[in-house]
Amino acid sequence: MRILVANANTTQMVTDAVVAEALRHASPGTDIIGATAGFGMGIVSTEAGNAVAGHAALELLARHVGQVDAAILAISFDTALAAAQELMPFPVVGMTAAALHTACLMGRRFGLVSFGDGSRLMYLDMVQASGLGGRMVGHEVVGLESAAAYLDTTRLDAAVLEAASRLRDRGATSVIIAGAATSCMAMRLQASATVQLLDGVGCAVRLAEVLVGLGVKATPARPLANANPPLGLGNALSTLLTG
């Protein structure tokens, strides 16, 4: 089984971190292939940056058609997930969607920890769009002064543990640590935590393996016939978009 880890940011450090975490969770015989966007934002933190990353994500996925059995979006906003699931001929799993649904298998209520005030509403919108807003007891945000602070995850450990403890006190049976670069935190901090911690990468790898094992086949959407071909897109993506 070959699973693509598609990072729609341009920061190779994030791809490397997610691939390493994915390998820790992958079953024997599962190969993990990492890919990083060739254009767009270094770290997505706004709606505008996320829109640009959506194009980058689709380009990455399209270039791997025929080479992988499934893909994971290695960006915690699950950027372009609906479009990717509509277009790609293999299962595509969003890391945060995977964590949200896994949390619901562990109890009635979950909590969420994310990083940076600017993206708080983006995560809340994701939870609401998933239909799981009523099962989230709270959303804690760990403040960041820069993207560099986000990438230096060990500096965030104490704040994450404190946030997880508060969410447990509010009734959470599990707490999701949102973020691609921070995907290593759940496993590292679990021994010190007072509640079960979940990261999206581990959940996504396992769910991708399940989908492939079940023989789930995507059914790409059929576009309307159009005399004007796409302009300025990569050949692989253009081919998929035109059926």
GUGUKOL-673813 format. One record per residue (C-alpha): residue in one letter; x, y, z. Coordinates in steps of 0.2 Angstrom, whole numbers, plus 2048, in hexadecimal, padded with zeros to 3 digits. Example, Ala and Ser with C-alpha at 12.3 -4.5 7.8 and 13.67 -1.06 7.14 Angstrom:
A83E7EA827S8447FB824
***
This chain:
M800800800R8078117FBI800821804L8048327FEV80784080CA802850802N80886080AA80086F802N80C87A80BT81D87E804T82787A814Q83086A812M833869825V820866827T82085881AD82F850822A826851833V81684A82DV81E83C823A828837833E81883683DA80E82D82FL81C81F82FR81A81D842H808819840A80880F82FS8067FD82FP8147F1829G8147F1816T80D803814D81880F80BI81782280FI81B82E801G81D840805A81A84F7F9T81C8617FCA81386F7F2G81E8787E5F8158897E7G80A8927F4M80C896806G81A890812I80D88E820V7FA89081DS7F289B82AT7E48A4821E7D68A1816A7DF8A9807G7EE89E80AN7E388F80BA7DB8937FBV7EC8937F2A7F18837FBG7E187B7F4H7E887D7E2A7F98767E8A7F18677F0L7E88627E1E7F78647D6L8018587E2L7F384B7E3A7F184B7D0R8038487CDH8028387D7V7F38307CFG7F881E7CAQ80781E7D7V7FE81D7E8D7EF8147EFA7E98227FAA7EE834800I7EE83E810L7ED851810A7FB85681BI7F486781FS7E886882EF7DB873825D7D886481AT7DA86F80BA7D186B7FCL7CB85B803A7B985B7FBA7C185F7EAA7CE8527ECQ7C28457F1E7B784A7E2L7C68497D5M7D283C7DAP7D082A7D6F7D78247E7P7D18287F9V7D6839800V7D683B813G7D784C81CM7E284B82CT7D6855836A7C684D830A7CE83C835A7D2842846L7C1849849H7B8839844T7C482E84EA7C183985DC7AE83585BL7B282385DM7BA82586EG7AC82E877R79E83A876R7A984A877F7BA850870G7C4860871L7CF869865V7E0872867S7E687C859F7F4889856G7F389C852D7E48A7855G7E38AB842S7DD89A83ER7D189784CL7C189A842M7C888F834Y7C888083FL7B7884847D7B0885835M7B8874832V7B086C841Q79F87383DA7A086D82BS7A485C831G79385B83AL79D85884AG79B869853G78F863860R79C856866M7AA862869V7AB86987BG7B7877876H7C587D86CE7D5884874V7E288E86AV7F488F86EG7FB8A0868L8098A285CE8148B1859S81B8AA848A81B89B83CA82C897844A824895855Y81888884DL82687E846D82F87D856T82387185ET82C86D86FR82987F874L81687C873D81586D87EA81087588FA80387F887V7FB87187EL7FB86688DE7F2874897A7E6876889A7E2863888S7E086389BR7D387189AL7C986888DR7C9858897D7C28618A5R7B4867899G7B0855895A7BB850886T7C083E886S7CD842878V7D5851872I7DB854860I7EB85E85EA7E986684DG7F786A842A803861835A81486783CT80D86384ES80785284AC81584A854M80F852864A801846868M80C83786AR81A841872L80E84887FQ80383A883A80C834892S80A84589AA7F8848895T7E984589FV7DE841890Q7E0837880L7E9842873L7E6840860D7F0846851G7E9847840V7F783E837G7F682E841C7E382D83FA7E483182CV7F1823829R7E7816831L7D781C829A7DF81C818E7E580B81AV7D380581FL7CC80D80FV7D9805804G7D67F480DL7C47F580AG7C67F87F8V7BE8097F8K7BE8117E7A7BC8237E4T7AF8287D6P7B68387CEA7AA8457C9R7A68487B7P7A985A7B1L79E8627A5A7A4862793N7AE872790A7B6878780N7C2882789P7D0878792P7D787D7A3L7E588A7A2G7F488B7ADL7F287B7B6G7FE86C7B6N7FB85E7A9A7F68517B6L7E985D7BES7E28637AET7DF8517A8L7D584D7B8L7CB85C7B6T7C68597A4G7C28477A8
***
